[in-house]
Amino acid sequence: MPVISMFYGLIIRMFFFDVDKHHIHAEYGDMSAVFGIDDGEILAGELPRQKIRLVQAWIELHREDLMADWKLALEGNEVFRIEPLK
């Protein structure tokens, strides 16, 4: 899973093997969660509440970029890094 962004101690990875649900993985320390790109909801795992809000805000701001990366990945192309939350 390629790293597509890092901010505030979070590492965001693109996971594209499950084509039924567009999602990303967010890691923070030894915790991780899976977030839907379409709605920002947590699909699995857990993170501290403030980190969840940061990831959801980042998804909202970069949804188009995330979907473009998803399409590239499915086609076997390299994905682009996405600007971190500032």
N, C-alpha and C positions, 0 to 999 in steps of 0.2 A: 504494500500500500504506500504510494508516494506521499510525502509530506507536501501539502499545498499551502500551509500558512502556520505561523507561530506568533502568539501574542499572550501577554500576561501569564506566562508559565504554561499555556495550553499548546499542545501540538495537534494540528488538524491534518487528518489523512483522508484521502479519497479512497473509498472502497467501491469497486464497480463490478464485482463478480455476480452480485445478485441484481439482475436486470429488472426485477419486479418493483423494487422500491429504491428510489434515489436516496442515498444517504452518505454521511461522513462519519468518521470516528474522531472523537476528541479525547485526548489524554491529558491528565493533570497529575503529576507524580505517579503513584501506583493505581490511580483511579482512571476509569475510562467510561465513555458513554457513546452510544450511537444516536445520531440525530437525523431525522428526515429532512431532506432539502426542501421539499414542497411546503412543509408547514412548520419546521423547526422543532417539532415534538421529539421527545426522547423515546426511542424505540427499544432501547436496552441499556443496562448499566446505570451508573450514577456518578455524579460530580457534585461538589459543593454548590449550593444554590446560586451564589454570586457568579460562579464560573458558567453555570447553565445559562444565566441571563446574558453573559458576554457572548457565548457561542450563538445563542438565538439571535442576538442583535447583529452579529457578524453575518449569519446566514441571511437575514433580512436584507442587509446592505449589499450582499454579493450573490444573491440567488441566480441572477443571469450568468455570472461568471462560473458559478458552481455547475450549472446545467451545461454550459459550454465545455467545461473540463470533463464532465461526465460523458458527453458525446465523444470527445476526443479519446478518452480512455476506452470506451466500448469499441472504437474503431482501431484500437491498438496503437494509438499515437501517444506521445508524451504529453502530460498535462502541464498547465502553466501554474506557477505560484500565484496566489491571490493575496492582495494587499492585506496586511494585518489590521486588526482593530486598533485605533489610536485613541 
